[in-house]
Amino acid sequence: MPKILLIDDDHQLVESLTILLESEMFTVESVFNGADARDRLRHYDHDVIILDWSLPDSSGVEICKQFRATGKTTPVLMLTGRSEVEDKEIGLDAGADDYLTKPFSTRELLARVRALLRRYAMSSSNILELDNLALNPATREVSRNGRSIELLPREFAVLEFLMRHPNQVFTGQALLNHVWAAESDASVDAVRTCVMRLRKKLEQDDEAPLIHTVYGVGYKIQAPSARK
């Protein structure tokens, strides 16, 4: 379930886009000013950022520049009422991946978001592999020992995150921050339940455990061959 951060001070637009994106099975969180945007970008991960050029307290262009300066590569779709070629160049040079002029078609916005997700998934990694487990971000397919595994969107998101950070331990709160929307009512109990479901699906027919609990700390994914 891809997570989108929507940054725009137009509350009516944010509400309508949130309804649209959630109907397409995206997780959406939103902020309405630059200060909150910087805080959210600093502490949470997202799959796509939709960023308005003009915010009450800062420029979306500056926010994008600062975000890219941290080394993060999350796709950014910039929204603006400016239609001049020079403005588009400024936005793209700041680090935006795409540019959409207001007013726009919601179908076009959805198409551009999907394109950014596909492009990012392909550039990040075609297939993630750990021991005999394989995950394809582009096709959303997971298999182990050639056995296809059907995962719910949230399960897939947790597994993908762990596979991108093998052998690293994450607390339940850290996984909550990275995978769930910031506005979500979910707690670390939701993380615990999700990990439990994942283990059942990944570990069938006496297959060795891959997701491990570090008691008193959190969770990590590790190949059996890497365990001491």
matplotlib code that plots the C-alpha trace (Angstrom):
import matplotlib.pyplot as plt

x = [0.0, 2.0, 2.1, 1.7, 2.4, 0.2, 1.5, -0.9, -2.6, -5.9, -7.9, -10.7, -8.2, -6.5, -9.8, -10.8, -7.4, -7.3, -10.7, -9.5, -6.2, -7.6, -10.2, -7.2, -5.8, -3.1, -2.4, -2.5, -1.3, -1.4, 0.1, -0.8, 2.3, 6.1, 7.0, 4.9, 6.1, 9.7, 9.0, 7.1, 9.7, 12.4, 10.8, 8.7, 9.2, 6.8, 6.5, 5.4, 5.3, 2.8, 4.0, 2.4, 4.7, 3.2, 2.7, 1.7, 5.2, 7.6, 8.1, 7.6, 10.7, 12.8, 11.3, 12.2, 15.7, 16.2, 14.7, 17.0, 20.0, 19.4, 20.1, 16.6, 15.2, 11.5, 9.6, 8.2, 5.2, 5.0, 1.7, 1.5, -0.7, 2.4, 2.5, 5.6, 8.4, 10.9, 8.8, 8.8, 12.6, 12.9, 10.7, 12.6, 16.0, 15.0, 14.7, 11.0, 10.5, 7.3, 5.2, 1.5, -0.2, -3.5, -6.2, -5.6, -7.5, -7.6, -7.1, -3.9, -2.7, -3.4, -1.5, 1.5, 1.6, 1.5, 4.2, 6.4, 5.8, 6.8, 9.9, 11.1, 10.5, 12.5, 15.4, 15.5, 15.7, 14.1, 14.0, 14.9, 16.3, 17.1, 18.2, 15.3, 12.8, 12.2, 10.1, 9.4, 8.4, 7.2, 4.9, 4.1, 5.0, 6.6, 7.9, 9.9, 11.5, 9.4, 6.2, 4.0, 3.0, -0.1, 0.3, -2.0, -0.8, 0.4, 2.1, 3.9, 5.0, 6.4, 8.3, 9.6, 10.9, 12.6, 14.2, 15.6, 17.3, 18.5, 20.0, 18.9, 16.7, 13.6, 11.3, 7.6, 7.3, 9.9, 8.0, 4.8, 6.5, 7.9, 4.9, 1.7, 0.4, 1.2, -2.4, -3.3, -4.8, -2.7, -0.5, 2.5, 0.0, -0.9, 2.7, 3.0, -0.1, 1.2, 4.5, 2.8, 0.8, 3.8, 5.7, 2.9, 2.8, 6.6, 7.3, 5.4, 6.5, 9.2, 10.9, 13.5, 12.4, 13.4, 11.8, 13.2, 12.3, 15.1, 13.4, 13.1, 14.1, 12.1, 12.3, 14.7, 14.9, 17.9, 18.8, 19.2, 22.8, 23.6, 22.6, 25.4]
y = [0.0, 3.0, 6.0, 9.5, 12.8, 15.6, 19.1, 21.9, 24.8, 24.4, 22.4, 21.7, 20.3, 18.2, 16.7, 15.8, 14.4, 12.4, 10.8, 10.1, 8.6, 6.5, 5.1, 3.9, 2.1, 4.6, 5.6, 9.4, 11.9, 15.6, 18.9, 22.4, 24.5, 24.4, 23.9, 20.8, 19.6, 19.8, 18.0, 15.2, 14.8, 14.6, 11.9, 9.8, 7.9, 8.1, 6.6, 9.7, 13.4, 15.7, 19.3, 22.6, 25.4, 28.1, 27.6, 30.1, 30.2, 29.0, 27.9, 24.3, 24.8, 25.5, 22.6, 20.3, 21.6, 21.0, 17.6, 16.6, 18.0, 15.2, 12.6, 11.3, 10.2, 9.8, 11.0, 14.5, 15.7, 19.5, 21.3, 24.9, 27.5, 28.7, 27.5, 29.2, 27.0, 28.9, 28.0, 24.4, 24.5, 26.0, 23.2, 20.4, 21.9, 22.0, 18.2, 17.6, 14.6, 15.8, 19.0, 19.4, 22.8, 23.7, 23.2, 19.6, 16.4, 14.0, 11.1, 12.8, 13.2, 9.5, 8.5, 10.6, 9.2, 5.6, 6.4, 7.8, 4.8, 2.5, 4.5, 4.6, 0.9, 0.0, 2.4, 1.3, -2.4, -4.7, -7.7, -7.8, -11.2, -12.7, -16.3, -18.1, -15.2, -12.9, -9.7, -7.7, -4.1, -3.4, -6.4, -6.7, -10.4, -12.4, -15.9, -18.3, -21.5, -20.9, -20.8, -17.8, -15.9, -13.6, -10.6, -7.9, -4.4, -3.5, -6.9, -6.3, -2.8, -4.1, -6.9, -4.6, -2.1, -4.9, -6.4, -3.0, -2.9, -6.5, -7.3, -3.9, -3.9, -1.6, -1.0, -1.4, 2.4, 2.8, 0.5, 2.3, 5.6, 4.2, 2.2, 3.6, 7.1, 9.6, 10.3, 6.6, 5.4, 2.3, 1.4, -0.9, -3.7, -3.3, -3.8, -6.9, -8.4, -7.6, -9.2, -12.3, -12.7, -12.3, -15.0, -17.5, -16.8, -16.9, -19.9, -22.9, -26.5, -26.1, -23.3, -21.5, -18.2, -15.0, -12.3, -12.3, -10.6, -8.9, -9.0, -5.7, -3.9, -4.8, -6.8, -7.5, -9.7, -12.0, -15.0, -18.3, -18.6, -15.2, -16.3, -17.3]
z = [0.0, -1.2, 1.1, -0.3, 1.5, 0.2, 0.9, 0.0, 1.8, -0.2, 2.3, -0.2, -2.8, -0.2, 0.9, -2.6, -3.5, -0.3, -1.2, -4.7, -3.7, -0.9, -3.3, -5.4, -2.3, -1.4, 2.1, 2.3, 4.9, 4.5, 5.8, 5.0, 5.5, 5.1, 8.7, 9.1, 5.7, 6.8, 10.1, 8.3, 5.7, 8.4, 10.4, 8.1, 4.8, 1.9, -1.6, -3.4, -2.3, -3.9, -3.2, -3.9, -5.2, -3.0, 0.8, 3.4, 5.1, 2.4, -1.2, -2.3, -4.4, -1.3, 0.5, -2.4, -2.5, 1.2, 1.0, -1.9, 0.0, 2.6, -0.1, -0.2, -3.6, -3.0, -6.1, -5.9, -8.0, -7.9, -8.2, -9.3, -11.0, -12.9, -16.5, -17.9, -19.2, -17.0, -13.9, -14.9, -15.2, -11.7, -10.2, -12.0, -11.2, -7.5, -7.6, -8.5, -10.7, -12.4, -12.7, -12.9, -13.6, -11.9, -12.7, -13.6, -14.4, -11.5, -14.0, -15.1, -11.5, -10.8, -14.0, -13.0, -9.4, -10.8, -13.3, -10.5, -8.4, -11.3, -12.1, -8.5, -7.9, -11.0, -10.1, -6.5, -7.3, -9.7, -7.4, -3.7, -2.6, 0.8, 0.9, -0.9, -0.5, -3.5, -3.7, -6.9, -6.0, -9.6, -9.9, -6.2, -6.3, -3.4, -3.5, -1.4, -2.7, -5.8, -3.8, -4.6, -1.4, -1.4, 0.9, 2.0, 1.0, 4.5, 4.9, 1.6, 2.7, 5.9, 4.2, 1.5, 4.1, 6.1, 3.0, 2.0, 5.4, 6.1, 9.5, 10.9, 14.0, 14.0, 16.9, 16.5, 16.6, 13.8, 11.6, 12.4, 11.3, 8.1, 6.8, 8.4, 7.8, 10.5, 11.0, 11.4, 14.6, 14.4, 17.3, 17.8, 18.4, 14.7, 13.8, 16.0, 14.4, 10.9, 11.6, 13.1, 9.9, 7.7, 9.6, 9.1, 5.4, 4.9, 7.1, 5.8, 5.6, 8.2, 6.4, 8.5, 10.1, 8.3, 10.5, 14.0, 17.2, 19.1, 22.5, 24.2, 21.0, 17.8, 14.6, 11.8, 8.7, 8.4, 6.3, 8.2, 6.9, 8.5, 12.0, 14.4]

ax = plt.figure().add_subplot(projection="3d")
ax.plot(x, y, z, "-o")
ax.set_aspect("equal")
plt.show()
